[in-house]
Each structure stands twice: as C-alpha cells, then as structure tokens.
C-alpha cells in the first residue's frame, strides 16, 4: 500500500468518525494513532460527552466487533475474560469466552471495578492473550481497549494502580463540544441516526497491515534524542516522585510514529512528539508530596508538569 493510499484510507476513517464526534479532530487523530500503534486509550471525562459513541463509530467504520462492559463493584474477572463450565455429556470442561474476546472493547467506568477485576485486563492489554485454567487463548486482531473513568466521582471507585495505567498508550479527555456543535446536535436530535448510517471505510485486515507499517516510520537521531530528553527530565523533576519508565519512552516513540502516519507522513517531526507528550506521559508519573488531591485535580497537576517540561526542553532544528 503506497503512502498516498494510506493517507486516503486514514482520511476516510477520520471523516467517518467525525460524523458523530464533531469538533474533536485532535481526539480522533489520537484514537486512530493509538489503534495504529497497537495501544489502548483511557478516556478520563464526565458522562455524556460521547465516549461510547466514539467507540461505536470507530468499530463501525472499521467493520470490527464492538463489546461494552459496564464495570461495577461486583463485576468479577470471569465476567471479563470468560469461564470454564463442566459439560457432563462431553466429560470435559468447555471454555465460554467473555466480552474481552472482541476487537474494540469499551471498558466503561473501569475504576468502579475492584483491583482484582481490573487486573483481569492486564494480560489481555499487554500480551493480547487470556489464560484460563493453564490454557492460553489468543485474542482477536486488531484489539483496542477504550476505558473510561469519571474523574469527578470518588464514591465506590478504586483508583487504577500505576501498573494498570502504564498499559494505556494514551490518557485523553474529550471535553464539551463547542457551542455551535452543541447547537447542531440539538437541532438534529442527537447522532443516533448518523451512527446507524456509518459504513465500513477500512477492513480489519487492512488495519493490521497499517499497524505493521508504523514501525517503518522514520525517527531521526536528533529527534530520538529529544524524545529521550523529555523522558529523562521527568525522572529528575522536583515535582515528581517517579518519572516515566522505559515502557513510557517506547510508548511515546511508537505513538509519535503512529501520529505521523495519521498525518500522512513516513517520518516524525518534533510537533508529533510535543502534541503527544501530555497524553502519553502524564498518567505515567507520580507526583511528589501527596497534597494534590485525587481525580481531576491530580490529573491536571500531572499534565501541568509535563507541559512545563515540554515548554522548557530545547527542540532540535
């Protein structure tokens, strides 16, 4: 597939999703970049801003299987990965796959699940496999977890541990639509009709081919040094008790390559790294002290530190 064909296919995908997620071009670019980079996305936002619609629109546009799990405090690991049942007529156990066996998994309000249930997703997100009763099952390809959490409500929630957050390539927020876009939504009575009308613009097999091409996107040595400089500065910043890990550095590298492809280039530019730095690194750091609070206040403090690092780091020419 030539670069021109890649650009046309990805532009068609962006336009398809933008039919129902209006005024959020950058968020759509990031989601597609995460998908191309074989990563997962944590959407931290209040209810009712289009998180579920975004996941459905992406799955429909790619002709992928979409599954949603509404996490609650009594959701069990078996409700996510599946369960083995004894079949007397066969004299053996039969594995019944859970909702994780899909292409696009919407893990809605993931922080309402207990740590044990949250951990049930770790293997799936990292290795794209599920192990049940010593048997390993491979998941579908492509596989994307879009998890959501409400940063405002704390009652009955279990904050995601660092090991779980580190499995997400990006953490983003959609935010409210612009006044004009919200007015258009009111006039049209919502986006349900547009969502039903979405037709595939790219097939799953083609997407897998594009995922393989991401690693071919060039990153010049000075830009690679700049990327590592950003990561190293998080490890020595006085406001941070814990900086970005090597996994985080690899994530920023891969996400930058994927975003360059979304933008129609086979090479990364500094703007790709800068645009993604907050979304990739902010959820991978631990603030020093502990007086920042929880939820949105903590997330905003993490983002502010990464923005300060990006603004103060010299950019290669």
C-alpha positions in Angstrom: 0.0 0.0 0.0 1.5 3.3 -1.1 1.7 6.3 1.2 -1.0 8.1 -0.9 -3.3 5.1 -0.3 -2.6 5.2 3.4 -3.4 8.9 3.6 -6.6 8.4 1.7 -7.7 5.5 3.8 -7.0 7.2 7.1 -8.6 10.4 6.0 -11.7 8.4 5.2 -11.6 6.9 8.6 -11.3 10.3 10.3 -14.2 11.7 8.3 -16.3 8.7 9.2 -15.8 9.0 12.9 -16.1 12.8 12.8 -19.7 12.4 11.5 -20.8 11.7 15.1 -17.9 13.1 17.1 -17.9 16.7 16.0 -15.3 19.3 16.8 -12.9 16.8 18.3 -10.5 16.3 15.4 -7.4 16.0 17.6 -9.0 13.4 19.9 -10.0 11.4 16.8 -6.4 11.6 15.5 -5.1 10.4 18.8 -7.5 7.5 19.0 -6.6 6.4 15.5 -2.9 6.8 16.3 -3.4 4.5 19.4 -5.1 1.9 17.2 -2.3 2.0 14.6 0.3 1.8 17.4 -1.5 -1.2 18.9 -2.1 0.7 22.1 -5.1 1.3 24.4 -6.7 4.5 25.5 -8.0 5.8 28.8 -10.7 8.5 28.4 -11.0 10.5 31.6 -14.1 12.6 31.4 -17.6 13.2 32.7 -20.5 11.2 31.4 -22.4 12.3 28.3 -19.6 13.7 26.1 -19.6 11.0 23.5 -17.2 8.3 24.8 -19.4 5.4 23.9 -20.4 6.9 20.6 -16.7 7.3 19.7 -16.0 3.6 20.4 -19.0 2.5 18.4 -18.2 4.8 15.5 -14.7 3.6 15.3 -15.8 -0.1 15.3 -18.4 0.5 12.6 -16.0 2.4 10.5 -13.6 -0.5 10.6 -16.2 -3.3 10.4 -14.9 -4.6 13.8 -16.7 -6.4 16.6 -17.6 -4.0 19.4 -18.3 -5.0 23.0 -19.1 -3.0 26.1 -18.6 -3.9 29.7 -20.2 -1.7 32.3 -17.9 -2.1 35.3 -19.4 -2.1 38.8 -18.0 -3.1 42.2 -19.5 -6.6 41.8 -18.1 -7.3 38.3 -15.9 -10.4 38.5 -12.8 -11.4 36.5 -14.8 -14.1 34.9 -17.3 -11.5 33.7 -14.5 -10.1 31.7 -12.4 -13.0 30.4 -14.9 -15.8 30.5 -15.4 -19.0 32.4 -14.9 -22.8 32.1 -18.0 -24.9 32.6 -18.2 -28.7 33.1 -20.0 -30.4 30.3 -21.2 -33.8 31.7 -22.2 -35.1 28.2 -18.7 -34.5 26.9 -16.9 -35.4 30.2 -14.7 -32.2 30.0 -14.6 -28.5 30.7 -15.7 -26.1 28.0 -14.4 -22.5 27.9 -17.0 -19.9 27.3 -15.2 -16.7 26.1 -16.1 -13.4 27.8 -16.6 -10.0 26.3 -12.8 -9.4 26.1 -12.8 -11.6 23.0 -13.6 -8.8 20.7 -11.9 -6.1 18.5 -13.0 -2.9 20.3 -13.7 -3.2 24.0 -15.3 -0.3 25.8 -14.4 -0.8 29.5 -16.9 1.7 30.9 -16.1 3.2 34.3 -13.2 0.8 34.8 -12.3 2.4 38.1 -15.6 1.1 39.6 -14.3 -2.4 39.3 -12.2 -3.9 42.2 -8.4 -4.2 41.7 -8.8 -8.0 41.1 -11.2 -7.4 38.2 -9.1 -4.5 36.8 -6.1 -6.8 36.8 -8.0 -9.3 34.7 -7.4 -7.0 31.8 -3.6 -6.7 32.2 -2.6 -9.8 30.3 -5.2 -9.0 27.5 -3.9 -5.4 27.1 -0.2 -6.3 27.2 0.0 -9.6 25.5 -3.3 -9.9 23.7 -3.9 -13.3 25.3 -6.1 -14.6 28.1 -5.0 -17.5 30.3 -7.7 -19.7 31.9 -7.1 -22.9 33.7 -3.5 -23.0 32.4 -4.8 -22.7 28.8 -3.8 -19.6 26.8 -6.2 -18.1 24.4 -5.2 -15.5 21.8 -7.5 -12.5 21.3 -8.7 -11.1 18.0 -6.6 -8.7 16.0 -6.8 -5.8 15.9 -7.6 -5.3 19.6 -8.3 -2.0 21.3 -9.4 -1.2 24.8 -11.1 2.1 25.3 -11.5 2.5 29.0 -13.4 5.4 30.7 -13.4 6.8 34.1 -15.2 9.7 35.7 -12.6 11.9 37.4 -15.3 13.7 39.5 -17.0 10.9 41.4 -15.0 9.1 44.1 -17.6 7.1 46.0 -17.4 3.4 45.2 -14.3 3.7 43.0 -10.9 2.0 43.0 -8.1 4.2 41.5 -6.2 2.5 38.8 -2.7 1.4 40.0 0.4 2.6 38.2 0.9 -0.9 36.6 -2.6 -0.6 35.1 -2.2 3.0 33.9 1.1 2.1 32.3 -0.8 -0.3 30.0 -2.6 2.6 28.4 -0.8 4.2 25.5 -2.8 7.5 25.9 -4.9 9.2 28.5 -7.1 11.8 27.0 -10.3 13.9 27.7 -12.9 14.7 25.1 -14.4 17.8 26.8 -17.6 19.6 25.9 -18.4 20.3 22.3 -18.2 23.9 21.0 -21.4 26.0 21.3 -22.0 25.7 17.6 -21.5 21.9 17.5 -23.8 21.5 20.6 -26.5 23.6 18.9 -26.2 21.5 15.8 -26.7 18.3 17.9 -29.8 19.8 19.5 -31.2 20.7 16.1 -30.6 17.2 14.7 -31.9 15.4 17.8 -28.6 13.7 18.6 -26.3 11.5 16.5 -28.1 8.1 16.6 -29.2 8.4 13.0 -25.7 9.3 11.8 -24.2 6.4 13.9 -26.5 3.9 12.3 -25.6 5.2 8.9 -21.9 4.7 9.3 -20.5 2.1 6.8 -17.0 0.5 6.9 -14.3 2.5 5.2 -11.5 0.2 6.2 -11.4 -3.5 6.9 -9.7 -5.1 9.9 -7.1 -6.9 7.8 -6.1 -3.6 6.2 -5.8 -2.1 9.6 -3.4 -4.9 10.7 -1.3 -4.1 7.6 -1.1 -0.4 8.6 -0.2 -1.4 12.1 2.8 -3.3 10.8 3.9 -0.2 8.8 4.0 2.1 11.8 7.5 0.8 12.8 8.8 1.8 9.4 8.0 5.5 10.1 11.4 7.2 10.4 12.6 9.0 13.6 15.8 11.0 13.0 18.5 10.6 15.6 18.3 14.2 16.9 14.5 13.7 17.3 15.1 10.4 19.2 17.5 12.2 21.5 14.9 14.9 22.1 12.3 12.3 22.9 14.6 10.7 25.5 15.5 14.1 26.9 11.8 14.7 27.7 11.6 11.3 29.4 14.8 11.8 31.4 13.6 15.2 32.6 10.5 13.6 34.2 12.9 11.4 36.3 14.7 14.4 37.7 11.9 16.9 38.1 11.4 18.2 41.7 7.6 17.9 41.4 7.7 14.2 40.6 8.4 11.3 42.8 8.5 8.9 39.9 9.3 9.7 36.3 8.4 8.0 33.1 9.6 4.4 32.7 11.3 2.8 29.7 7.9 1.4 28.7 6.7 5.0 28.6 9.6 6.1 26.4 8.8 3.3 24.0 5.1 4.3 24.1 6.0 7.9 23.2 8.2 6.7 20.3 5.5 4.4 18.9 2.7 6.9 19.4 4.7 9.6 17.5 5.3 7.2 14.6 1.6 6.4 14.5 0.5 10.0 14.6 2.9 10.8 11.8 1.2 8.2 9.7 -2.2 9.6 10.6 -0.9 13.0 9.4 0.2 11.4 6.1 3.9 11.3 6.7 6.5 8.5 6.8 8.7 10.5 9.2 8.2 12.0 12.7 8.6 15.7 13.3 9.0 17.5 16.7 5.4 18.6 16.7 4.3 14.9 16.8 6.2 14.3 20.0 5.1 17.6 21.6 1.4 17.0 20.8 1.5 13.6 22.3 3.8 14.2 25.3 1.0 15.0 27.8 -1.3 12.3 26.6 1.4 9.6 26.7 3.4 10.7 29.8 1.2 12.4 32.3 -0.5 9.3 33.6 2.9 7.5 33.9 4.3 9.9 36.5 3.8 10.0 40.3 3.6 13.5 41.9 5.8 14.3 44.9 4.2 15.1 48.2 0.6 13.9 48.2 -1.3 17.0 48.8 -2.6 17.5 45.3 -5.8 15.6 45.8 -7.5 13.0 43.6 -9.4 12.8 40.3 -9.2 15.8 38.0 -7.1 17.9 40.3 -4.4 15.3 40.4 -4.6 14.6 36.6 -4.4 18.4 35.8 -1.3 18.7 38.1 0.3 15.8 36.3 -0.5 17.4 32.9 0.9 20.7 34.1 4.2 19.2 35.0 4.6 17.5 31.6 3.6 20.7 29.8 6.3 22.6 31.7 8.9 20.0 30.8 7.9 20.2 27.1 7.9 24.0 27.1 11.4 24.2 28.7 13.1 21.5 26.6 15.1 22.7 23.6 13.6 21.4 20.3 16.0 20.1 17.6 16.1 22.1 14.5 
